Amino acid sequence: MKLSRRKFLRLAAGAVAFPSLPRFASVLDYPTRPVHLIAGFPPGGIVDMMARMVSQALSERLGQRFVVENRTGAGGTIAAEYVARAKPDGYTLLLTNAADAWNTAIYDNLNFDYLRDITPVTGIERAGGVMEVNLSVPVNSVTEFIAYAKANPGKINMASAGPGSGPHIYGELFKSMAGVNLVTVHYRGGGPALPDLIGGRVQVMFDPIASSIGYLRAGKLRPLGVTSATRVAVLPDVPTIGEFVCWLARWHGGQRRRLRTDWRHHRRDYRRPHRWLVATSARHCNRWRHDRCDHQRLHRRGHLAASATG
């Protein structure tokens, strides 16, 4: 399936989404039964973490249970296909992330069309990433790490949250542009990878800040740089990787500008769900996201605000 650059970039913002719904879907009493929120990665990682925060908030606001269901594997495509094939009644939601965008380019044999079969509801957050190493690695900066990696080609293991995941893509980009030979070790999500990083079975990982912030604050991992275009408030003393490697600053800055584009408006009318069903979910997600206590909770974990699609 060919995907234009414009459409590809518009998909890369985290969002809650569900299968495209017919216009006759009833929304007057939605939801009247439990809703399943599907996460494409296992417990312990950023996707599962956000899914549980969103489900709790929506359960409290809408008076119905929102149940998180982890369907892991293939960089989140198993979860996305499950939602795409679910009954289009609004009771099966998907917590998406950037991997759902670039998976359309990585996998040639997807059995669904992300643009056609998944309808966006609202943006939730943008998660900044951090390059972190095991404490035994004798480096304290990105520059020192590159020099160390070049002196030890093929001897440093880099953890990945799975093929096509954010940690995988960022790591491969870093390897390519920095000219270093790191051995990629795939896990079924960031949650299972972190214990091995702390234990020294792998030496480096690019991980969402929210997943690692507890370990970083406890001194169990050493941060070298953040992947965002600017420094983040929760790690004020950690420089951006772009301060050491100028190509990443240019690449990430360009992506960041493009990711602001709202991609809801580029769906055809006949594929959209009933507008009131989208509005109900979006309204409550946005209220939760802007609630002062929940906003501060997200901020403390390193999350960045996302623009709403609804």
N, C-alpha and C positions, 0 to 999 in steps of 0.2 A: 504494500500500500504506500503510495507516495504522499508525503505530508509537506505542505509548503512551509518555508521558514517562518512566516508570520504566524501560521496556525500552531506550529510547534512551540514557539516561544510563548504564545498565549496560554498554553496548557500548563506551564511550569510553576504556577503559583499554587500553594497548598489550598485545598478547598474541601468542603463536604459536598458530595454529589450523589445522584441516584439515577436509575435507568430512565430513559426518555419515556414520558407518560402520555397516553392519549388524552385529548381534551375532555373526554366524558368522565375522567376520574373524579370521584366524589371527594370533596375536601371540607364540607361543612362541619364535620365532627372529627376531623383528623387531629391526632391519632386516636383510634378507638381500641387499639390493642398494642402489645409490645412492638417496638421497632428495632430492627437489627442494624447495628453500625459495624461495617466490615473493615477490618484493618489488615493490610497486606504483609505485616511484619510481626514477629513474635513479641511477647511481653519483655519489657526492659528497654525498648528502643523508643525513639521519638514519636513514631506513628502510633504505637500502642498507647503511649503516655497521653498524647493529645486526644485520642479516641475516648479514653476513659474520662478525661476532664470534660469533654463535650457531652458525652452520654450522661454524666451525672448532672450537668447543668440543665440539659434538655428534659431529663426525667423530672427534675424539680419544677421546672417552669411549665411543662405541658401535662403533668399528672399521669404520665404513662412511662413504663420502663423502656429505656433505650439500652439494649444489650450489646456489648462489644463482643464480636466474634472474630477471632484471628484465623485467617486463611492465608498461610504463608507460602513463599516459594516463588521462584522465577521473577525476582525483583518487583513483586507486587502485582504481576499480571494475572496470577491465579485469582486473587481477590477481585481485581477489576472485571475479569471475565465472569466470575460468579454473579457480580452485581448486574453486569450487562445482560445476563441471561435470566435474571430474577423476574418475577411477575412485576410489571410496571405499575405498582400501586402506592409507592411512596413508603413502603415499610421495610425496604432494604436500601440502606445508605452506604456510601463508600467514603472513607477518609482518604483523600488522595494526597500525593506529594509530587515533587518534581520528577521522580522516577517514572510516574505514569505518563509524563510527556515524552521523555526520551526513549522509553521502551518501545514506542511506535516506530522508532528508527532502528533500535537494536534488534528487535525480533521480527523476522520476516513472516512468521506463520501464526500470527495472532488470529484467534477465531472471533474477533469482535472489532468494531470500529469505534475507537474512543470518542471521536468527534460526533459520531452519529448516535451511539448507544448510551453515552453517559451525559447527563444534564447537570451543569453546575448550579449550586445553590448559593454558597457564600464563601468568601475567603476567611480563613481562620487566623493564620499567622505565617510569618516568614522566619524560619529557624536559621540562625547563623551557625557556621561550622567552625571547628577548631582542629588544628593539627597538633596532636599530642603524642608523647612518647613514654615508654616505660622508663622508670627512674634509673635503670642501669645503663641506659644509652648515654654516653658521655658528651652530650651536646646541650646547649642552652639557647640556641637560636636557629632560625631556618638556615642561615648561611653556614653555620657549623654543621648542621645536619646534612646539607648537600655535600659539603667537603668530606664528611664522615662516610656518607653513602658511596661517594665516588672512590674512596679508599678501600671500601669493602663491598664491591659489586656482587650481587646475588646472595649476600649473607644477611640481609635485613628483611624480616618478614613484615608485610603491611597487611593489616586486617581490613576486610571488606564486609559490609553488611549483606553481601550477596551480589551476583552479577546484575548490573544495571542500577544498583542502589546509589544514593548520593555519595556515601563514603568511597564506593568503588570508582565512580566517575571522577570525583575530585582527585583521588589518588592516582588514577591513570593519567589524568591531565598533568598533575605535578611531575610524575615520572617522565612523561614525554617532554615537557618543557624545561625541566631542570636537568635532563639528561642523566638520570640515575637509574640503576638497575635494582629495583625492589621486588621481592617475591610476594605476589598477591595471594592471600589466604582468604577464601570465601567462607562466610558464616551465614546462617539462616537469620540474619538480622543483627543490628548493633548490640542488642542486649546480650546474646551469647558471646559476642566478640570481646566485650569489655573485660570480663574476668581473665581471659587469656592475655589481654594486653597488660593488665595489672600484674599477672603472674609471670610475665616475661616470655611466654610462648610465641608471641608476636611483639614487635618492637615499636611500631608506629601505626597511627590510624587517623583518618579524617572523620570526625564524628560531629553530629549536631551538638551545640553547646549545652542544650537542655538535657541531653542524655548523660553528659559527662561532668556537669558542673559540680555535683556532689563529690566526685572523686578528685576533681581538680582542687576544690576548696580543702579537702581533707589531706592533700599532699600525696595522694596515691598515684597521680599521673602528673607529667610535666607538660604544660602548654607551650608551644613554640610560636604559634601565630593563628590568627583568626582569618577565615576565608571571606569575610565581608569587606566592603570597600572602605569602611572606617572602623575604628576601634569600637568595642561594645562596652556598655556600662558595667556589666557584671564581671568583666575581665579587663579593667582599665589599664593594667600594666602590661598586657599582652599585645604586641604589635600586630598589624595586619601582615599577612604573607606578602602582600603587594609592596610593603615597605622594603622588602628584601629582593623580591622577584617582580620586576615591573610589569611583565607580561600578564601576570594574574590580576593585577589591579586594573589593567585596561580591559581584560576579558570580563571580569566580574562586574566592573562598572557598567559596561555596555549591556550585559544581561540584565542587570538590576533595573536599568531604565526601561527596557523592553517588557520586563515582567509586570510593570505597573498597568499595562493595557488590560482592559476588561474584555474577556473573551466570550461572555454570555451573549453579547449582541451579534455574534457572528453565527448563531445557529438559525437554521430555517424555522419559520413559524410552526410548520406542521410537526416538527420533531420536538417542540418544547412541551414540558409538562403543563398542567393547568396552572395558570399564573398565581392563583391563590395558594396552591400547595407549596410552590416555591417560596412565596412571600411568607407563609407561616413559619417554615423552617428557617429561612434567612433572618426574619425579624428576631426570633428568639436566639439564634446564634450570635447575631450582632449585639443584642442586649447583653448577653453573657460576656462577649468579648470586651465590651465597654464598661462593664461593671467595675467599679473602682477596685474592689478587693481582688477580683479575678484578674484584672489588668495588671495589678501589682504582682500577683502570683506569677503570671506569665513573664513579666519583665525580670523578676528575680532569677528566673531560670534561663534567661538569655533569648527569649522569644522577641521577635520584632513584629510590629503591627502590620496587618495585611488589609488591603482595600476590600470592601464587601462587593459582591457581584450582584446582590439583589437590591 
